[in-house]
Amino acid sequence: MALCLMKRLQMAGNRPIALIGGGTGMVGDPSGRSDLRTMMTPETIQHNCDCFKKQMSRFIDFSEGKAMMVNNSEWLMGLNYIEFLREVGPHFSVNNMLRAECYKQRMEKGLSFLEFNYMIMQSYDFYELFQRYGCNMQFGGDDQWSNMLGGTELIRRKLGKDAHAMTITLLLNSEGKKMGKTQSGAVWLDPEKTSPFDFYQYWRNIGDADVLKCLRMLTFLPLEQIDEMDKWEGSQLNRAKEVLAYELTNLVHGQEEAGRPRRAPERFLQQGAAQKICLPVSCRRRILRTVPLTF
């Protein structure tokens, strides 16, 4: 969702700044979590940071003057704790922080002091981005609202200037759960973690109630075209899901990979009806309508 928003902003002539959490990754965001995140080693965090630009470049043009990518480890890792407390601490009320939803939901199971610092660190990030690059608006998922407001307030208190925050709707399925982001079975942009075929199949098999929403929020098709699909019913929705799967796979993995699942039935036909082939269930259903195969 954030990458799609940055792409849209860039298409409209803005210069997005992608912030990599090399520093905040050492702490972990408690938002949306019922327990403490698994602590990552500095080596794992650095590896993740190295992968991000390659993945994001599919969405964002990082050429000169078009966009920036910065890592908050640049200013967070070298902070002196006492100086940081004196500089930033007086501008935060613990009472107000505990009212934030990201902390309230953790109070029963326990909130570590490590995680309690996260809001202050994210707020300080916005302050630094404002100072260094003139960044005056921060975007994030709506579960980050309290953290982003902390940044606008820190800028106002320390610099006497206005900054702004805007939330992005979280991508939820019809059951109200985050799509593709469960601890088991998550959908990754990295082809080593989620193959292009599995990535395609995930979107091809989403629920009927979610397909039009995803087309509007995650693809760059004309809204008029998507509105026409809104009239489709029954088996026609499978066509809409194929459009969604193709568009997203093309965006993330390229046209060649996006076209492979569509060409699969033709390839199996050429191999002959008598050949024994092991296929995922979703692919079997499509082929069985066309040619009898022995599985």
N, C-alpha and C positions, 0 to 999 in steps of 0.2 A: 504494500500500500504506500509506504513512504517513497519507494523508488518510482512508482508510477506518478505520485504527486510531484516529485522533483523533476521528472521528465516533462510533465505538463507545464510546470513553472518555467522550465528552460525553453520550451517551445513558445512560450508567451514573452520571451525576451529577458527573463530574470536569470541571475547567476546563483544557482544553488550551492550550498556548502554542505558536503557530506561529512558528518562528524563520526570518527571511528573511536570506539570506547576502549582504547588501550590502557587508560588509567582507571576508568570506572569499572572495567571488566575485572579488575583486581578485587572489587568489593562485591558486585552483583546487585541487580535491581530486585527488590522484594515485590514489586508490582505484579499482581496476578499469580502469586505463588503462595501455596499453603505451607511450604517448608523452605528451609535454607537451600539456596542453589549449591550445586556441587562446585567446590573451589577449583578453579583452573590454574595450572602452572603458568608462570610468565612465558614459557616456551610455547604453550598451547595458545595463549592469548596473542602472541606475536604472529604465530602461524595463521590464526584466523584473520588478523588485521592484514596480513600480506595477501590473503585470498580475496578480500572484499573489493579492492579496486578492480580486479579482473572481472568479478561478477557484476559489479555496478556499471562497468563500462558498456555492458550490453544495453543499459538503459540511458546512461548519462554521458554526454560528450565532455570529457575532461581536458580538452585542448585549451590552449592559452586563452584566458579571459572568459571561457564558457562556464566553467564550474571549478570548485575547489574540493579537495579532500584533505582534512586535517585530523590529527590524532590527539585526543585530550591528554595523552601521556606527556606531551610537550610541556604542559604547565602543571599537571597534577603530580607527576612523579617527583618533581624537585621541590615541592612545597615543604616549608618548615612548619611542623605541627603547631607550635606555640604561636608563630606569626599568623598562621592561617586562622586559628581560633580568635585571635585578637582582631583580625581584619574582617572576618566574615561572621563569626559567632554572634556578636551583639545584634545582628540584623534578623535573627531567626528566633521565633518563639516556640519553645518545646510544646506548649499547650496547643498551638495552631498546627504544628507538625503532626501531633498525635490524632488530630481530627481528620487527617488525610486518609482517604479510603485505602491506599496502599499499605498504610500502617495499621489501621483499625482491624483489617481482616486477618492480621497476623498476631494480634494481641493474645488470643486464646492459646495458640500453640507456641508462642514465644517469638519475640523479635530481638535479634542480636544487635549489639551496639554497632557492629560492623555495618549491617544493613541500614541502621538508623542514619548513618552518615550519607547515604546515597542521595537523598534530596538536596543536601547542601552541596555535594559535589556536582550534581547536574545543574544546579542553579549557578554555581561558580563557572561552569562551562559556558553558559550563556553570557555571563559577565565578560569572560575573556574573549569570546567571539565578537561581542559588541565592541570591545576595546580594540582588538587587533584588526578586525576586518569590516567593521561597520555593520555587522549582522544585526538587523533590528526586528526580525521575526523568527520565532522558533516553531517548527512543526513537529508533532509527535502523535502517537496513538492516544486515544482519549483516556487511557489508564495512566498517562503521564501528566495529566492536567495540573495536579498539585505541584509536581516538580517544576513544570514550566512557569507556573505563577511565581514560584520561589525565585526564579531567575529574573523575571520582570521586576519583582519587588526589590531584589538586590541591586539591580541597575538603577532603579529610581532612588533608592536610599543612598547609594554611594556616589552616583554621578549626577543625580537630579535630572535624568533624561527618561524619555518614554521608550519602552520596547514592548513587543506584542507577542502573543502566543496563539496558536491555532491548532486544534486537535483534528486528527483523522479518525474517522469511524473505524473501529476494529472490524476485521473481516470475520464475521461469525456465520455459522451455518444456521439452518432453520431451528435447530435445537438450542441455540444460544451459546455454542462452544466455538472456540477459535478454530478456524479451518487450517488444516495442514500443519498444526503446531503442537500436537500432543507429544508427550515425552517419548512415547513409543509410536512409531509410524509417522514421524514428521516428514514433511515434504521439503527437500533441500534444493537450492539452486545449483549446488555442486553436483556434476554428473557422476562423481565417484561415490556420492552418498545416495542420490536418487537418479537412476538412469534416465535418459531422455524418454525411453519407452514408458517407464513407470510414471514419470512426470506427466506424460500425455494421458496415460490411462487414469491417473488420479482425477484430472479435470474432466475427462470423458465420462466418468462414472459418478460425478457429484449428484446430489439430489435435484429433482425437478424444481423444487422451490428456490434453489440457490443459483441456477444457471444464468438467469437474466441479470441478477444483481452482480454476479462476477463479471459478466460481459461489460456492464456499465463501469464498474470500478477498476477493472484490471486490464482491459484492452483499450485500443485507441481507434476502434471502429466508429464510424459516424453514428451519432445517437439515433438518427432517423432509421438507419438499418437495424439497430437493436430494437427500436420501438416496433418495427414490423414483426420481429421475432416474438414480441410480447403477445402477439395474437395466436401464436402457434400452440397446439395442444397435443396431448398423447404422444404418438411416435415422432411427431415433428420436433418435439423437444430434444430428441436424440441428435437431430441435425444441428440444433443450437449448441449442444454439448460438444459436438465435433468441431464446430467453429471456434468455441472457447478453447478447447484443447489445442487446436492447431495454432491459434493466435498466440497463446502463452508459450507454447513450446518453441515457436518461431522466434519470439522475443528473447527467450532465455537461452536456447540452444542452437538457434539458426534454422534456416529454411530446410536444409537437407534432413536434419533430425526430425523436424516437424512433419515432413512428408512421409517418413518411413512407415508409421502405423497405417496411413491411408493406402500405401502401396502393398502392404502385407498380404491382403487377400489375393491380389493378382499374382504375387510371387508364389503363394502356395498352390494356386491353380496350375501354374506352369510346372510345378514339381510332380503333378500327377495325383489322381484321386486315391490311388492304392497305397501311397507312401504313408508310413506311420510317423506322425509329428506330435510332439508334446507342446501344447499351447496354453496360455492363460485362459481361464474360463470366459472372460469378456470377449476375447478374440475368437474363441471357438463358436460362440453363438452367432457371430456375424458370418463366419465362413460356412457354417452348417446350412445356412439359408441358400447358399450358392452351389456347393458341391459336397457330395458325401465323402467324408474322410474317416479313416480308421484311427482311433486314438488308443 
